[in-house]
Each structure stands twice: as C-alpha cells, then as structure tokens.
Amino acid sequence: MAKAIRCAMVKIVIENLGRKELEVNNSSKTVLNHLHEHYLDWMHACGAKGRCTTCKMVVIDGAEHLNEFTKAELKYIDRGELGQNERLACQAIASGDIIIRVPHAGKLPHMNYSD
C-alpha cells in the first residue's frame, strides 16, 4: 500500500491588501497561480509567460522560500526592470511562508490597497 505524501501548507500574505492570507498546499504552482485560484486579481499582461514585468511583486519576507531566479527574471534584473526584493509572480514558486506587496505600478483601480 502506497503512503500518502503530506504537503505542508504554505501561507502567502499580501501585506498591502489588508494582510490577505492565502493558504496553499501545491508547491509546484507559481504565486500568480495561487493568487488567481483564490480569486484575487493581480496584474499580468503576457499570460504568465515571463515575457513582461507586470506581475511583479515585492517580497517583504520569506525570499528564502522562493525558487531560484528563472532565466526570464535574470533577464529583467540585468535590464534593471526587476529590482531588489522583486520577483515575477508568474515565475516565483513558494515552498514556505512569504509576505509580499503589490508594487504601486501593479495596483488595479478596483482593488482596495492599504497603502
């Protein structure tokens, strides 16, 4: 009989969206996937392909729980379009708890941000 593999719950907190907390248990999905699965609107223009920077997120805490920078992210870092503590939500995969913020440029007019 095969043993069931237990996945640890990961908490994603969006600090400037009323400290909204998402509990997720699939470490193969990107942060953007988790946001959408929890019915949160998050700016993204290229269809989550890593071809733009509109899904940018600011990582406040837990960067060590994110996968290494992807090739797409390294390209934007080299161009100066992805700053310190910033990741692409469509490329970042969380294996532990993280706290993020929506950057000013990614704020949507119909959402209520706390800053």
HELIX and SHEET records of a PDB file:
HELIX    1   1 VAL A   31  GLU A   37  1                                   7    
HELIX    2   2 ALA A   63  HIS A   65  5                                   3    
HELIX    3   3 LYS A   71  ASP A   78  1                                   8    
HELIX    4   4 HIS A  104  GLY A  106  5                                   3    
SHEET    1   A 5 LYS A  20  VAL A  24  0                                        
SHEET    2   A 5 VAL A  10  ILE A  14 -1                                        
SHEET    3   A 5 ILE A  98  ARG A 101  1                                        
SHEET    4   A 5 LYS A  56  ASP A  61 -1                                        
SHEET    5   A 5 GLU A  86  LEU A  88 -1                                        
END                                                                             
